[in-house]
Amino acid sequence: AVLTGHLAAARGFAELAVQTATPLGDYFRVGMARGQLATVLGVCGDLDAALRLLEPLVRLIDGDPDSVSVPGFGMVMGELHRRRGDAAEALRWLERDLPKESPAAVTYLMAVLLPPYGAALRAAGRRDEAAELLERAATLAQRFDLPRYRADALEQL
């Protein structure tokens, strides 16, 4: 609903997801649901509320990052910090999700993760590095038929 501009509906869906996941007490499901709600809050401009919502997960992940996995959490935190104007913190979080020397480094994951990482690099003044990675993201997105992520990458070039 966020991508179509229906922000009130997106917020309602995300709040319902958090309400449904919370009684399960599973950081994986709760983390994913809170991440979605935080994304919606961030798009709506309420960055403080989005970051407050994620504080318990940040404490958990920062306390033992190797034993806790919430897919996409680094991207959510990175985007929120970039929107807030903190490029260094955005990069710190986004780098957690980037596959380094693994087979995943040439999969669709990189096409999804590189555009926000490129935006954070640009915000940090590292435009040449960002351009190189955004070109890679556009190529990968085209290879994996991901037009939204290709557009995200190309828009920043």
Backbone torsions as a table, in degrees:
resi	resn	phi	psi	omega
1	ALA	NA	-28.9	178.6
2	VAL	-61.8	-44.7	-175.5
3	LEU	-66.9	-21.2	178.6
4	THR	-98.0	1.6	176.8
5	GLY	86.7	6.8	179.0
6	HIS	-91.1	73.4	-171.8
7	LEU	-69.0	-36.2	178.4
8	ALA	-64.6	-42.4	177.7
9	ALA	-65.1	-42.3	179.5
10	ALA	-60.4	-43.0	179.1
11	ARG	-64.3	-42.5	178.2
12	GLY	-61.1	-44.7	178.7
13	PHE	-63.0	-43.9	-177.7
14	ALA	-67.4	-39.1	177.1
15	GLU	-64.1	-39.9	177.0
16	LEU	-63.5	-40.0	178.0
17	ALA	-62.1	-41.2	178.4
18	VAL	-65.9	-44.4	179.0
19	GLN	-61.5	-36.6	-179.6
20	THR	-73.6	-40.5	-175.7
21	ALA	-78.0	-33.4	-172.1
22	THR	-56.3	-46.0	179.8
23	PRO	-62.9	-19.3	179.8
24	LEU	-70.4	-24.9	177.8
25	GLY	64.8	24.1	-177.4
26	ASP	-105.6	114.9	-175.2
27	TYR	-60.0	-28.5	179.8
28	PHE	-64.3	-55.4	-178.6
29	ARG	-69.1	-43.7	178.8
30	VAL	-63.4	-41.2	179.6
31	GLY	-63.3	-43.7	178.5
32	MET	-62.9	-44.4	-178.9
33	ALA	-66.0	-44.6	178.3
34	ARG	-64.9	-35.7	177.1
35	GLY	-62.3	-39.9	178.1
36	GLN	-66.9	-44.1	178.2
37	LEU	-64.1	-41.1	178.6
38	ALA	-62.7	-37.9	177.0
39	THR	-61.0	-45.6	179.5
40	VAL	-63.3	-45.3	179.1
41	LEU	-60.4	-39.6	178.2
42	GLY	-63.7	-43.9	178.0
43	VAL	-62.8	-34.2	178.8
44	CYS	-77.4	-7.0	176.9
45	GLY	96.2	0.9	-179.1
46	ASP	-96.4	70.3	-175.8
47	LEU	-66.5	-35.8	179.6
48	ASP	-63.3	-45.5	179.0
49	ALA	-64.2	-38.8	179.6
50	ALA	-62.5	-46.1	-179.3
51	LEU	-69.5	-36.8	176.0
52	ARG	-61.4	-41.1	180.0
53	LEU	-59.6	-32.8	-175.9
54	LEU	-93.6	-5.7	-176.6
55	GLU	-52.2	-46.0	-179.8
56	PRO	-60.7	-36.8	178.9
57	LEU	-71.8	-37.0	178.1
58	VAL	-60.9	-45.3	178.8
59	ARG	-60.3	-41.7	-179.5
60	LEU	-66.8	-46.7	-177.5
61	ILE	-71.1	-42.6	178.5
62	ASP	-67.1	-28.8	179.8
63	GLY	-70.1	-36.4	-178.4
64	ASP	-153.9	74.3	-173.3
65	PRO	-63.1	-21.9	-178.1
66	ASP	-81.7	-18.2	-177.3
67	SER	-105.6	-4.3	-178.2
68	VAL	-120.4	127.7	179.2
69	SER	-129.7	119.8	172.8
70	VAL	-126.3	100.3	-176.6
71	PRO	-53.9	132.0	177.3
72	GLY	81.7	-1.3	-177.1
73	PHE	-63.7	-40.1	177.8
74	GLY	-61.2	-38.0	179.4
75	MET	-68.2	-40.9	178.3
76	VAL	-62.1	-50.7	-179.1
77	MET	-63.6	-39.9	179.1
78	GLY	-61.5	-45.3	179.6
79	GLU	-64.1	-41.1	179.5
80	LEU	-63.1	-43.7	179.7
81	HIS	-68.8	-35.0	176.7
82	ARG	-65.1	-44.2	178.2
83	ARG	-61.8	-30.3	179.6
84	ARG	-79.0	-14.2	178.6
85	GLY	97.8	11.7	-179.5
86	ASP	-105.8	83.6	-175.7
87	ALA	-64.0	-38.0	-178.8
88	ALA	-63.1	-44.8	179.0
89	GLU	-69.4	-35.7	176.0
90	ALA	-60.0	-47.4	179.7
91	LEU	-62.7	-40.3	179.4
92	ARG	-58.2	-44.6	-179.2
93	TRP	-73.7	-43.0	-178.1
94	LEU	-63.6	-36.2	-179.6
95	GLU	-64.6	-24.0	177.1
96	ARG	-64.3	-33.3	-176.9
97	ASP	-89.6	-17.6	-176.6
98	LEU	-71.8	124.3	173.5
99	PRO	-68.8	132.0	-176.7
100	LYS	-89.4	-93.2	-175.0
101	GLU	-102.6	32.0	-177.5
102	SER	-104.8	168.4	175.8
103	PRO	-58.2	-25.5	179.3
104	ALA	-65.4	-15.8	-178.3
105	ALA	-67.9	-13.1	178.0
106	VAL	-122.1	29.8	179.0
107	THR	-112.3	-175.4	179.1
108	TYR	-60.6	-25.0	-179.6
109	LEU	-57.2	-40.2	179.5
110	MET	-67.6	-34.9	177.6
111	ALA	-63.8	-31.4	-179.9
112	VAL	-80.9	-40.9	-173.1
113	LEU	-84.5	-28.1	-175.1
114	LEU	-69.4	-35.8	178.8
115	PRO	-59.7	-46.3	176.4
116	PRO	-67.3	-33.1	177.0
117	TYR	-65.5	-41.7	176.3
118	GLY	-61.0	-40.2	178.2
119	ALA	-63.3	-39.6	178.7
120	ALA	-68.6	-39.3	176.3
121	LEU	-61.6	-43.1	178.3
122	ARG	-62.1	-42.3	179.4
123	ALA	-63.6	-28.1	178.7
124	ALA	-85.5	1.4	179.0
125	GLY	84.5	11.1	-178.3
126	ARG	-99.5	61.3	-172.1
127	ARG	-65.4	-39.6	-179.6
128	ASP	-64.9	-44.6	177.8
129	GLU	-63.4	-41.2	178.9
130	ALA	-62.1	-45.2	-178.2
131	ALA	-59.7	-42.5	179.6
132	GLU	-61.6	-45.4	-178.9
133	LEU	-70.8	-34.5	179.2
134	LEU	-69.0	-35.8	174.6
135	GLU	-63.7	-41.5	176.3
136	ARG	-62.1	-42.4	178.9
137	ALA	-61.6	-43.4	179.8
138	ALA	-62.4	-40.8	179.2
139	THR	-65.0	-46.6	179.2
140	LEU	-64.2	-41.4	-180.0
141	ALA	-63.6	-37.7	176.6
142	GLN	-66.4	-43.9	179.9
143	ARG	-59.4	-39.4	-176.7
144	PHE	-98.0	11.5	177.2
145	ASP	54.7	56.0	179.0
146	LEU	-119.3	77.4	-173.0
147	PRO	-60.8	-34.1	-179.3
148	ARG	-62.3	-44.7	-177.2
149	TYR	-74.9	-30.2	174.1
150	ARG	-65.2	-43.9	177.7
151	ALA	-62.4	-40.4	178.0
152	ASP	-59.4	-43.0	-179.0
153	ALA	-69.1	-47.8	-176.4
154	LEU	-65.5	-34.1	179.6
155	GLU	-59.8	-30.7	-176.0
156	GLN	-89.3	-12.7	-178.3
157	LEU	-76.4	NA	NA
